[in-house]
Amino acid sequence: MRGFGTSGRLRHTRLQAVLAVAAMGAAVALPVVLVSVGGGVYDHEIASIQNAGYQIAVSSAGSHSITGAHADVARFGAVAGVTYVSPVLSIAVTAFNTTGAATAVLAEGVIPGEFEPTLGSTESGLFPSPLPLGDPTDRIHYANGTYSGPATYDVLVSSPFAQAYDVRTGDALALGLTANASSAVRYNVTGTFGVPPSIIGPIGAFAIVLPLSDLQVMTGYANGTGTIVPDAVDTIQIVVTGHVATDPSALESVRAQIQTLVPYYGVSSLGQEAAQLQAADSVLTGFDLALSSVGIAIGLLFLALVLFRRVESDRRAIGIRRAIGLPARSIAAGIVGDGLVLAAGGAAVGLFGGFLLVTFLAHFASSTVQEAAQLAVFDPRMLAELAAAVLALSVVASLAATRSALRLDLSEALR
């Protein structure tokens, strides 16, 4: 079925077609953006879990609230199947480079010998091996909880920070809690490390790694006078032996034993985290589909109205076709064909528009949105299924217009 009549009517018909294609395009672009970005972020997080070098994590509700970290290394290490126990304290500090400029950096305090085995396949190549941070056990400075042993004052800096402030191995770097350089402590830069892609993006780009006991003393999370939380860390990452890591029941047994040792902390395995992430992704996908279905329903309603208006404007031509004996299926096929053409145009516009929108967000949005958009995955199968679903639904949307065309009163239509 095609529009008939004056040039004004033809222009109006073309405008209706353009609006129908635009409406369908907007409806299709929404699920393209939501599913591609959401799926990309989910795949990235799952890959991060699968590539992690540790299998069990101990955490607490508050920041820096796991106490007795050095003692926990010995306690957890005594559990059968555990090979490495790596406490990590993460806290923002101020770094003063060689020019005296003050810069906020994310500091991570680690036990060098325990931290290195927890680096996954992606991160292990970004750090020097062995970590040049002095005592690999961090027990010399810790000194049985007195923190009275000699400190190495070694620090690793991230490559973005090193490049931005021209910091090289062998340089001095003063670290403190405030912008007052006089209270800062001088550290020796013993190496640099790379920063893997992450959702946190630039937040973690300026980072340093130093011995755990050094960072605890600097920030007030050691033992002794002025202590905020004694021997505190944020998380403890645990590496198990190979056969335990690949046996879910054995891994759960180790996790349960550690949970018994620290009943007031959260102890989770990466398998549990993956399951929780999958459940969250299922909920989010359901929400995305529900939101997308509303948009597509509105687009299809607009398409049905356009087809119905075409039938109304072409009622005389349709009446003539019926009067000369043209089969009803031929008239219906013309209306359905128009709907398919408009829907196909809308699907093409939506797929391309969704891709352009994600590309735009990946380059010009805020840092967090950019990072998420850059992880987007455009699954050809999913896109093809979306386009096929829109075409199939356009046939349903054409039924109202088809029914109206076939129920026209010939005497009224031929006047």
N, C-alpha and C positions, 0 to 999 in steps of 0.2 A: 504494500500500500504506500502510495506517495501523495504528497500534498498537491491539490489542484486549485486553480483560481487565479486571482490577480497577483501582481508582483508584491503588493502589500501583504496579502495573505501568505505568500511564499516567504517573505522576510520574517513574518511572525512565526511561521513553522520552523524556519531555520533557527530563530532565537530560542524557541522551545527545545529544539534538539540540542543546542549548545548548553542550555541550562540543565537539561536532563543528563548530558554527559558530564557536566561539571559536578552535579549532585552525586552521581554514581562514582565519579573519580574521588571526591572527598570522602565518600563512604568507604571506598576500597583503600585509600591511603592510610586511614587510621589503623586498621589491623596490620598493615604492612609495617608501620612504624613500631607499634606496640609489640608485635610478635618478634620482629627481627631484633630489636634492641633488647627486649626481655630475654629472648632465647640466647643471644650472644653473651649477655651478662651471666646467665645461668651456666652456660658452657664454660665460661672463663673461671667461675668460682669452683665448678666441679673439677676442672683441670688443675686448679691450684691445690685442691684437697688431694687429688690423686698424685700430684707431683711433690707433695710435702714430704720432707725427710723424717718426720715424726708421726706417730700413730695415736698417741693419747695426749690430751691437754688438760691441765688443771687450771681453773680460773675461779675468780671470786666476783661478787656483785659490784664491789667498789674498786676504784683505782688504787693501785699500789697496796692492796690489802691482804696479800698472801704473806704470812709471817714465817720467819725461820727458814728461809729459802736454802741456805747452805746446809742446814741439818736435813732438810727434805731430800737433798741430793743423795745423801747416804741412806736415808730410810727407803726411798723409792728404788734406789739402785740395788737394795738387798732383795727386792721382789724377784722371784724366778721369772726369767724371760726378758727382764729390763736390761738394756745395755748402756743407754746414756740418758741423763736427766739434765735438762737445760733450763734453768730459771732465767727469765727475761724481765728487766725493769725498763719501761719506756716512759720518758718524761721530757718535756721541753726545757731546754737550757739556752743560755746565751753564749755564743762563740765570738771571740775577738781575734780576727785574723792579723796578719803581719802589718796591715795598715792601721789597725786599731778600730776598724769598723765593727759595730755590734750587730750580730745577726741571730735571729731565733732559729734553732735547729732541733730536730728530734733526736734525742740521745737514747741509745739502747745499751743497758748494762748487761753483760753476759759473762758466763764462765767459758773462756775460749775453747778449752778442750771438749766441753760438753756441747757447746753451741754449734760447732762446725758440722758434726754428724747429723744435726737436725735440718740442715740446708737441703732442700730438694734438688732435683735434677736441673731445674731452671735457675736456682739461686747459687748453687755450688760453684759454678764457673764465674760468678761475679765477685767472689771474695778470694783474697790470697790464701794459700794453704801451705803450712799451718798459719793460723791467724797470728800476726806479729803483735801480740798484746802482753808479752811477758809471761808470767806464771800461768800455765794452761789450766791449773786447778783453782786458781784464785784463792788459795788457802794461806799463802804467805802473808798477804796484807790482811786477810780476814782474821787470822791468828786466833782461832777458836772463839770467835765472837767478840774479841776485844778491838779489832780493827787497828791494832797497834804495830803490825808488821810493816816493812817498807813497801811503799806503793811504786809501781812501775811508771805511772803517768804516761802510758802509751794510748794513742787513739787512732782509729781508722776514720777517714772522712769519705763521704759519698762523692762520686765523680762529678755530679752537677755542682755541688758546693765547691769542690776543688777547682773546677773550671771557672765558675763565676767569680771567685775571689783569689784566683792564682795561688792556690795552696798546693805545695808539693811535699813529697816525702822528705822528712828531715827538717821541715819548718816547725816553728813553735805555734801553738794554738792555745790561747787562754780561754778557759771555760768557767762560767759562773751562773748563778741563778738570776741575777739582775743585770741591768745595763751599766752598773758601776764596775769599771775595769779594775779598780784597786782591790776588789774582793775576789777576783777571778784567780784560778789556779792554772799554772802553765803546764801544758801537755806537749808531748812530742808526737808529731804525725809520723806514724810508721808504715802507712800504706793507704790505698784508696779501694773503694768497692763500687760496683755498679748498682743501679736501682732498677729492679724489674718493673714492668708495667703493672699498675694497680689501680683499683677504683679510687683510691685516695689521691692519686695523681700528684700534683705539685706539693701537697702537704708533706709527703715523705721524701721529697727530692733532696732537701737539705737535711742530711742525717749524719750521725756519727755513731760509732760503736766503741765502747771502752770497757774495761773490766768492771764486773758487777759491783765489787766492794768499793771501787773508786767512785762510781756514780752514787752509790748509797750514802757514802760519807758526804759528798758534795751537796746532795739534796735533802739530807736529814732523815734518810730511811735506813740508817745503820743502827747499831746498838749504842747505848750511852746517853750522855746528857744532850737534851734537845731533840731526841729521837721522835719522829712523828709516828712511824710504825717500825718496829724492830725487824731488821734483816728482811726488808719488804721487796716483793716483786709483783708484777701484774699477772704473769702466766708462767706455767712450768710445762715445757714440752718434753715428752718422753718417747724415746726410741726403743722398740722391742726387737727381739731377734727375728730372723727371716721367717722361720716356720710359724711363729706366733702372729706375725703381721699378716700372713696369708690364711690363717685359720680363724674365722669369726668367733667361734666358741672359746678358743684359747685367748684371743684378744679381749673378749668380754670378761674372762676370768681374771686377767691381769688388771683390767680397768676396775673390776669390783674389789680386788685386793687393795688397790691404791685408794679407792673411795673409802674403804674401811679405815685407812690410816688418816684420812682428812675428811671426816664426815660432814664438815660444815662448808666445804668447797665444792664447786662443780667439777666433776671428772667426766670427760666425754672422749669417745674414740672418734676418729675421722669418719668411720662408717656411720656412726650416729649423726654426725654433722651433715654428711652427704644425704642421709635419709630425711633429716629436717629441712635441708635446702630443697630437696625434691618435693616435699610436701608443700613448702612455701611457694615453690614455682608452680605447682598444680593450682593452688588457690589463686595466684596472680594471673595465671593463664586463663582460668575460668572467669576472672573479673575482666580481663582483656577481651575475651570472646563475647561476654555479655555486653560490654560497652560497644564493641564493634558491631554486634548484631543490631543494636539500636540504630547505629548510623546507617547500616546497610538497609534496614527496614525503612528508614526515612527516604533513602535514595530510591528504593524500589517503589515506594508510594508516589514519589514525584514522577518516576518513570510511568507508572500506571496512569496518573493524571494527564501527562503529556499525550499518551496514546489515546486516552478517552477523548481529549480535546481534538485530536486529529480525526477521530471517528465522527465527532460532532460537526467539524468543519467540512468533512468530505462525505457527509451523509447522502448528498445527491448522487455523487459518483458511485458510492456503494450501492445505492438503490438501483441505478442503471445496470450495474454488473449483476445484481440479483435478478432484475427483470429479464435480462437476456439469457438467463439460465446458468450463470457462472456458479459452480459448486460452492457450497458453504465452506468446505475445507480449503478452497483456494483463497477465499477472502480471509479466513482465519490465519492461513499461512502467511499472508501479506502482513497482517498486524503483528503476528509473532516474529516475523522476520525483521520488521522495524524495531521491535523491542530488543531483539538480539543484537542488531547493529548498534543501537544506542548503548546497550549494556556492554558490548565489546569495546566500544570507544571509551566508556567510563572506566572499565577495568584497566585498559591500557594506560589511560591518564593517571589512574590511581596508583598503579604499580610504579610507573616512572616518577610520579610526584612523590610517592612515599620514599623512593630511593633518593631523590633530590633533597627531600627534607632531612633525612638522616645524615646525608653528606654535609648539608649546611650546618646541622647541629654539631657534627663532629669537628667542624672548623671554627665556628663563630659563636657557639653557646658558652655558658659558664664552664669552668674547668671540670666540674664533676659531671655535667651533662655531656661535655665533649668526650670524656673518658668512657662513659657508658655507650655513647653513639659510635665511638670507634671500635667497640667490641661487637657491633651489630653483625648478625649472620643472616644473609638473604638465601633462604633455602629454596632452590628452584622448584622442588616438589610441592612445598607449601604454597608458593606463589601460584603455581599452576592449579592446584586444588582450589585456591581462593577464587581465581578467575573462572574456573569451571562452575563453582557454586553460584557465582553471580550470574553467569549465563543461564544456568538452570532456573534460578529464581526469577529471572526476567521473563521466562515463559509463564510462570505463575502470575506475575504482575500483568501480563498481557491478557489474562483470561477475562478480566472485567471489561476491557475495551472490546474484546472479541465477542463477548456475550451481548454487549450493547449493539454492535454492528449487525449481528445475526437476528436481533429482535426488532430492527427498524421496521416501522410500518411503511410499506412501499408507496401507498397513496400519499402519505405525508412526505416521504423522502423525495418523490418525483414532482412535487408541486413547483 
